[in-house]
Every structure is written in C-alpha cells, then in structure tokens.
C-alpha cells in the first residue's frame, strides 16, 4: 500500500506498506501504521520496498486504487485492487496465475523511506 501520491506517478510515491498479522503483545513499532476500523478489527502495516507495479507479474489483473485523499496536503492512500474488467474468481482459478509482486524495486524511493 503506497501512502503518498505526489501527482499520481508511482515512481514518486515514497512510502509503501504491506498488511501483516500482528498477534504479539509487543507494542507495534512507530514506523508501522495501525488502522483501527472498530473495537474488534485492527490492521497493522509494516514498511516495505517501493516497487513498479507496471513491471510485476500481477500488472494484468491488479491496479492501484485511491481510498483516502487529502486535498490540503496532496497526499493519498492507495491499495492494490482487482482491475475493473477483472473477475476475481476467474483470476484466482487460473492454473498459470502469475503472482510475482514487488520484484522491480524503486531503489531511490526505498532508500528515502528507510532514511526517514
């Protein structure tokens, strides 16, 4: 999940996160994000390497979708979703389904994210 849009070009997003299962009683690190949907549902996201979706195997059936926008700061939160023309059930039933993701790392953006 990239967190900053900066104009819509994925090479300019500078913070990427992936959802993880957090089952420990250890406090969530400050560099992680926690999304509380209500008292029963809590999602934890850890930093991950920024990548070029258009170079990964999943580019044919996944796309970025904005879910939160802040016009004042020009920031957006985006998540990977099935493309509008893609039937999720059909994709998941494919025997030769390619699922490679985050294989083309944006090294400059990753270095910037780690430095911050």
MDTraj code that builds the backbone (N, CA, C; nanometers):
import mdtraj as md
import numpy as np

residues = "UNK UNK UNK UNK UNK UNK UNK UNK UNK UNK UNK UNK UNK UNK UNK UNK UNK UNK UNK UNK UNK UNK UNK UNK UNK UNK UNK UNK UNK UNK UNK UNK UNK UNK UNK UNK UNK UNK UNK UNK UNK UNK UNK UNK UNK UNK UNK UNK UNK UNK UNK UNK UNK UNK UNK UNK UNK UNK UNK UNK UNK UNK UNK UNK UNK UNK UNK UNK UNK UNK UNK UNK UNK UNK UNK UNK UNK UNK UNK UNK UNK UNK UNK UNK UNK UNK UNK UNK UNK UNK UNK UNK UNK UNK UNK UNK UNK UNK UNK UNK UNK UNK UNK UNK UNK UNK UNK UNK UNK UNK UNK UNK UNK UNK UNK UNK".split()
xyz = np.array([
    [0.0846, -0.1158, 0.0000],
    [0.0000, 0.0000, 0.0000],
    [0.0897, 0.1226, 0.0000],
    [0.0951, 0.1968, -0.1097],
    [0.1723, 0.3200, -0.1078],
    [0.0940, 0.4268, -0.0356],
    [0.1606, 0.5141, 0.0367],
    [0.0854, 0.6111, 0.1146],
    [0.0907, 0.7519, 0.0598],
    [0.1819, 0.7838, -0.0277],
    [0.1888, 0.9207, -0.0771],
    [0.1857, 0.9203, -0.2281],
    [0.0967, 1.0024, -0.2849],
    [0.0739, 1.0001, -0.4287],
    [0.1637, 1.0976, -0.5040],
    [0.1726, 1.2204, -0.4621],
    [0.2530, 1.3226, -0.5298],
    [0.2264, 1.3302, -0.6794],
    [0.0990, 1.3351, -0.7187],
    [0.0676, 1.3576, -0.8583],
    [0.0313, 1.2352, -0.9379],
    [0.0249, 1.1195, -0.8790],
    [-0.0238, 1.0023, -0.9489],
    [0.0819, 0.9152, -1.0142],
    [0.2067, 0.9552, -1.0160],
    [0.3122, 0.8753, -1.0790],
    [0.3721, 0.7831, -0.9738],
    [0.3644, 0.6504, -0.9975],
    [0.4089, 0.5583, -0.8936],
    [0.5572, 0.5700, -0.8632],
    [0.6353, 0.6314, -0.9507],
    [0.7774, 0.6484, -0.9197],
    [0.7982, 0.7571, -0.8151],
    [0.6937, 0.8364, -0.7838],
    [0.7078, 0.9424, -0.6850],
    [0.6473, 0.9060, -0.5506],
    [0.5819, 0.7922, -0.5388],
    [0.5317, 0.7520, -0.4082],
    [0.6530, 0.7234, -0.3222],
    [0.6491, 0.7633, -0.1979],
    [0.7691, 0.7457, -0.1181],
    [0.7503, 0.6623, 0.0078],
    [0.6300, 0.6108, 0.0332],
    [0.6095, 0.5250, 0.1498],
    [0.5198, 0.4089, 0.1091],
    [0.5725, 0.2886, 0.1162],
    [0.4957, 0.1690, 0.0834],
    [0.4820, 0.0837, 0.2091],
    [0.3655, 0.0248, 0.2262],
    [0.3391, -0.0599, 0.3423],
    [0.2641, -0.1848, 0.2977],
    [0.2845, -0.2932, 0.3712],
    [0.2096, -0.4155, 0.3446],
    [0.1428, -0.4594, 0.4746],
    [0.0209, -0.5096, 0.4608],
    [-0.0520, -0.5528, 0.5797],
    [0.0075, -0.6827, 0.6325],
    [0.0184, -0.6904, 0.7638],
    [0.0705, -0.8102, 0.8290],
    [-0.0242, -0.8493, 0.9422],
    [-0.0110, -0.9715, 0.9876],
    [-0.0878, -1.0168, 1.1035],
    [-0.0049, -0.9893, 1.2275],
    [-0.0604, -0.9107, 1.3197],
    [0.0110, -0.8757, 1.4429],
    [-0.0604, -0.9437, 1.5584],
    [-0.0017, -1.0529, 1.6086],
    [-0.0666, -1.1293, 1.7146],
    [0.0101, -1.1241, 1.8462],
    [0.1182, -1.0556, 1.8485],
    [0.2011, -1.0490, 1.9683],
    [0.1523, -0.9382, 2.0622],
    [0.1921, -0.9464, 2.1872],
    [0.1590, -0.8409, 2.2831],
    [0.2631, -0.7297, 2.2816],
    [0.3685, -0.7482, 2.2018],
    [0.4716, -0.6453, 2.1874],
    [0.4088, -0.5236, 2.1192],
    [0.4376, -0.4024, 2.1667],
    [0.3804, -0.2836, 2.1028],
    [0.4216, -0.2732, 1.9548],
    [0.3316, -0.2225, 1.8733],
    [0.3592, -0.2035, 1.7306],
    [0.4648, -0.0932, 1.7166],
    [0.5715, -0.1165, 1.6382],
    [0.6763, -0.0141, 1.6205],
    [0.6194, 0.1155, 1.5631],
    [0.6828, 0.2265, 1.5951],
    [0.6366, 0.3571, 1.5477],
    [0.6435, 0.3704, 1.3963],
    [0.7313, 0.2971, 1.3307],
    [0.7434, 0.3058, 1.1854],
    [0.6320, 0.2294, 1.1137],
    [0.5516, 0.1537, 1.1870],
    [0.4386, 0.0799, 1.1300],
    [0.3140, 0.1685, 1.1382],
    [0.2127, 0.1333, 1.0607],
    [0.0835, 0.2018, 1.0682],
    [-0.0198, 0.1048, 1.1214],
    [-0.1107, 0.1566, 1.2030],
    [-0.2215, 0.0767, 1.2531],
    [-0.3510, 0.1431, 1.2106],
    [-0.4402, 0.0644, 1.1549],
    [-0.5704, 0.1128, 1.1128],
    [-0.6747, 0.0428, 1.1976],
    [-0.7425, 0.1202, 1.2822],
    [-0.8486, 0.0653, 1.3672],
    [-0.9828, 0.0948, 1.3025],
    [-1.0532, -0.0105, 1.2590],
    [-1.1840, 0.0070, 1.1962],
    [-1.2954, 0.0096, 1.2996],
    [-1.2786, -0.0581, 1.4071],
    [-1.3677, -0.0532, 1.5224],
    [-1.2970, -0.1257, 1.6361],
    [-1.3668, -0.1554, 1.7418],
    [-1.3023, -0.2193, 1.8572],
    [-1.2554, -0.3612, 1.8300],
    [-1.3097, -0.4254, 1.7270],
    [-1.2763, -0.5651, 1.7022],
    [-1.1789, -0.5854, 1.5870],
    [-1.1637, -0.4859, 1.5000],
    [-1.0821, -0.5036, 1.3802],
    [-0.9673, -0.4024, 1.3805],
    [-0.8464, -0.4549, 1.3778],
    [-0.7270, -0.3707, 1.3759],
    [-0.6319, -0.4280, 1.2715],
    [-0.5887, -0.3437, 1.1782],
    [-0.4952, -0.3865, 1.0748],
    [-0.3614, -0.3176, 1.0988],
    [-0.2532, -0.3938, 1.0875],
    [-0.1182, -0.3407, 1.1067],
    [-0.0446, -0.3507, 0.9745],
    [0.0249, -0.2433, 0.9397],
    [0.1008, -0.2358, 0.8153],
    [0.2463, -0.2076, 0.8471],
    [0.3357, -0.2855, 0.7855],
    [0.4790, -0.2638, 0.8043],
    [0.5371, -0.2011, 0.6772],
    [0.6439, -0.1230, 0.6902],
    [0.7075, -0.0657, 0.5708],
    [0.7582, -0.1766, 0.4787],
    [0.7472, -0.1541, 0.3495],
    [0.8025, -0.2478, 0.2518],
    [0.8644, -0.1678, 0.1376],
    [0.9394, -0.2352, 0.0563],
    [1.0110, -0.1681, -0.0526],
    [0.9146, -0.1163, -0.1589],
    [0.9304, 0.0095, -0.2007],
    [0.8511, 0.0621, -0.3118],
    [0.8834, -0.0157, -0.4392],
    [0.7815, -0.0371, -0.5215],
    [0.8020, -0.1159, -0.6424],
    [0.7232, -0.0572, -0.7586],
    [0.7584, -0.1007, -0.8788],
    [0.6905, -0.0590, -1.0017],
    [0.5876, -0.1659, -1.0371],
    [0.4609, -0.1394, -1.0130],
    [0.3564, -0.2368, -1.0429],
    [0.3543, -0.2731, -1.1910],
    [0.3802, -0.1741, -1.2777],
    [0.3732, -0.1997, -1.4226],
    [0.4830, -0.2940, -1.4720],
    [0.5768, -0.3340, -1.3860],
    [0.6824, -0.4297, -1.4244],
    [0.6644, -0.5657, -1.3578],
    [0.5656, -0.5782, -1.2696],
    [0.5448, -0.7031, -1.1968],
    [0.4475, -0.7944, -1.2697],
    [0.4486, -0.9224, -1.2347],
    [0.3639, -1.0222, -1.2991],
    [0.2146, -0.9945, -1.2804],
    [0.1775, -0.9260, -1.1748],
    [0.0357, -0.9032, -1.1445],
    [-0.0227, -0.7813, -1.2163],
    [0.0581, -0.7163, -1.2984],
    [0.0144, -0.5915, -1.3634],
    [-0.1102, -0.6081, -1.4494],
    [-0.1358, -0.7294, -1.5002],
    [-0.2511, -0.7512, -1.5872],
    [-0.3824, -0.7598, -1.5109],
    [-0.3776, -0.7866, -1.3803],
    [-0.5037, -0.8028, -1.3079],
    [-0.5145, -0.7216, -1.1795],
    [-0.4083, -0.6466, -1.1428],
    [-0.4150, -0.5582, -1.0264],
    [-0.3873, -0.4143, -1.0677],
    [-0.4434, -0.3219, -0.9921],
    [-0.4204, -0.1798, -1.0160],
    [-0.4259, -0.1068, -0.8820],
    [-0.3718, 0.0136, -0.8789],
    [-0.3798, 0.0966, -0.7583],
    [-0.5154, 0.1658, -0.7543],
    [-0.5742, 0.1755, -0.6370],
    [-0.6998, 0.2472, -0.6180],
    [-0.6864, 0.3383, -0.4972],
    [-0.7208, 0.4673, -0.5168],
    [-0.7182, 0.5614, -0.4051],
    [-0.8337, 0.5305, -0.3117],
    [-0.8042, 0.5245, -0.1833],
    [-0.9094, 0.5026, -0.0851],
    [-0.9243, 0.6195, 0.0109],
    [-0.8180, 0.6988, 0.0235],
    [-0.8227, 0.8183, 0.1078],
    [-0.7447, 0.9268, 0.0359],
    [-0.8029, 1.0457, 0.0278],
    [-0.7326, 1.1589, -0.0319],
    [-0.7383, 1.2772, 0.0628],
    [-0.6327, 1.3544, 0.0666],
    [-0.6273, 1.4769, 0.1444],
    [-0.5888, 1.5885, 0.0494],
    [-0.6875, 1.6646, 0.0041],
    [-0.6620, 1.7711, -0.0923],
    [-0.5700, 1.8797, -0.0365],
    [-0.5741, 1.9005, 0.0943],
    [-0.4916, 2.0045, 0.1549],
    [-0.3424, 1.9735, 0.1443],
    [-0.3058, 1.8452, 0.1542],
    [-0.1643, 1.8070, 0.1510],
    [-0.1250, 1.7373, 0.0216],
    [-0.2210, 1.7108, -0.0653],
    [-0.1982, 1.6388, -0.1909],
    [-0.1459, 1.4978, -0.1649],
    [-0.1841, 1.4408, -0.0510],
    [-0.1446, 1.3039, -0.0191],
    [-0.2631, 1.2101, -0.0396],
    [-0.2332, 1.0855, -0.0671],
    [-0.3373, 0.9848, -0.0860],
    [-0.2890, 0.8511, -0.0350],
    [-0.3830, 0.7699, 0.0084],
    [-0.3546, 0.6316, 0.0426],
    [-0.4161, 0.5482, -0.0680],
    [-0.3381, 0.4545, -0.1185],
    [-0.3849, 0.3682, -0.2257],
    [-0.3639, 0.2232, -0.1850],
    [-0.4487, 0.1377, -0.2397],
    [-0.4351, -0.0058, -0.2168],
    [-0.4396, -0.0779, -0.3508],
    [-0.3871, -0.1989, -0.3528],
    [-0.3958, -0.2809, -0.4737],
    [-0.5328, -0.3473, -0.4780],
    [-0.5970, -0.3366, -0.5939],
    [-0.7302, -0.3937, -0.6140],
    [-0.7329, -0.4656, -0.7483],
    [-0.8287, -0.5573, -0.7639],
    [-0.8504, -0.6174, -0.8949],
    [-0.8915, -0.5068, -0.9913],
    [-0.8445, -0.5132, -1.1153],
    [-0.8854, -0.4175, -1.2177],
    [-1.0351, -0.4307, -1.2408],
    [-1.0980, -0.3202, -1.2814],
    [-1.2429, -0.3186, -1.3016],
    [-1.2898, -0.4266, -1.3966],
    [-1.2139, -0.4530, -1.5009],
    [-1.2545, -0.5518, -1.6007],
    [-1.2152, -0.6944, -1.5611],
    [-1.1608, -0.7106, -1.4433],
    [-1.1113, -0.8407, -1.3994],
    [-1.2101, -0.9070, -1.3053],
    [-1.2441, -1.0301, -1.3359],
    [-1.3285, -1.1097, -1.2486],
    [-1.2369, -1.1841, -1.1509],
    [-1.2457, -1.1494, -1.0237],
    [-1.1556, -1.2056, -0.9236],
    [-1.1631, -1.3579, -0.9191],
    [-1.2820, -1.4139, -0.9266],
    [-1.2973, -1.5591, -0.9205],
    [-1.2241, -1.6264, -1.0363],
    [-1.2363, -1.5694, -1.1558],
    [-1.1692, -1.6253, -1.2733],
    [-1.0179, -1.6191, -1.2578],
    [-0.9681, -1.5059, -1.2104],
    [-0.8237, -1.4895, -1.1918],
    [-0.7716, -1.5934, -1.0933],
    [-0.8382, -1.6077, -0.9808],
    [-0.7903, -1.6988, -0.8770],
    [-0.7995, -1.8455, -0.9167],
    [-0.8815, -1.8778, -1.0151],
    [-0.8941, -2.0158, -1.0621],
    [-0.7950, -2.0497, -1.1738],
    [-0.7227, -1.9517, -1.2245],
    [-0.6275, -1.9757, -1.3332],
    [-0.5128, -2.0643, -1.2854],
    [-0.4827, -2.1681, -1.3620],
    [-0.3735, -2.2580, -1.3250],
    [-0.2371, -2.1937, -1.3434],
    [-0.2251, -2.1030, -1.4404],
    [-0.0967, -2.0384, -1.4677],
    [-0.0929, -1.8953, -1.4127],
    [-0.1667, -1.8717, -1.3046],
    [-0.1746, -1.7389, -1.2449],
    [-0.0368, -1.6913, -1.2011],
    [0.0020, -1.5759, -1.2499],
    [0.1301, -1.5162, -1.2109],
    [0.1042, -1.4224, -1.0942],
    [0.1805, -1.4384, -0.9877],
    [0.1563, -1.3611, -0.8656],
    [0.2785, -1.2828, -0.8186],
    [0.3814, -1.2770, -0.9013],
    [0.5022, -1.2049, -0.8620],
    [0.4741, -1.0576, -0.8395],
    [0.5146, -1.0080, -0.7247],
    [0.4922, -0.8670, -0.6911],
    [0.6142, -0.8140, -0.6177],
    [0.6345, -0.6860, -0.6323],
    [0.7461, -0.6177, -0.5674],
    [0.8801, -0.6742, -0.6134],
    [0.8870, -0.7112, -0.7409],
    [1.0117, -0.7647, -0.7947],
    [1.0977, -0.6560, -0.8577],
    [1.0379, -0.5430, -0.8904],
    [1.1105, -0.4315, -0.9511],
    [1.1122, -0.3153, -0.8515],
    [1.2092, -0.3186, -0.7635],
    [1.2180, -0.2222, -0.6530],
    [1.2599, -0.0842, -0.7029],
    [1.1973, 0.0186, -0.6464],
    [1.2380, 0.1578, -0.6710],
    [1.3454, 0.1911, -0.5667],
    [1.4690, 0.1658, -0.6002],
    [1.5783, 0.1770, -0.5026],
    [1.5926, 0.3156, -0.4421],
    [1.5783, 0.4219, -0.5221],
    [1.5901, 0.5572, -0.4674],
    [1.4802, 0.5855, -0.3647],
    [1.3562, 0.5476, -0.3979],
    [1.2444, 0.5699, -0.3077],
    [1.2590, 0.4857, -0.1799],
    [1.3108, 0.3642, -0.1963],
    [1.3294, 0.2760, -0.0799],
    [1.4349, 0.3355, 0.0128],
    [1.5427, 0.3866, -0.0423],
    [1.6458, 0.4496, 0.0398],
    [1.5906, 0.5711, 0.1148],
    [1.5089, 0.6505, 0.0466],
    [1.4474, 0.7676, 0.1092],
    [1.3550, 0.7245, 0.2217],
    [1.2737, 0.6222, 0.1971],
    [1.1814, 0.5737, 0.3006],
    [1.2577, 0.5232, 0.4227],
    [1.3650, 0.4487, 0.4016],
    [1.4424, 0.3953, 0.5137],
    [1.5133, 0.5068, 0.5921],
    [1.5553, 0.6120, 0.5199],
    [1.6239, 0.7222, 0.5864],
    [1.5307, 0.8039, 0.6744],
    [1.4021, 0.8041, 0.6396],
    [1.3039, 0.8817, 0.7174],
    [1.2461, 0.7971, 0.8274],
])
top = md.Topology()
chain = top.add_chain()
for i, resn in enumerate(residues, 1):
    res = top.add_residue(resn, chain, resSeq=i)
    for name in ("N", "CA", "C"):
        top.add_atom(name, md.element.get_by_symbol(name[0]), res)
traj = md.Trajectory(xyz[None], top)
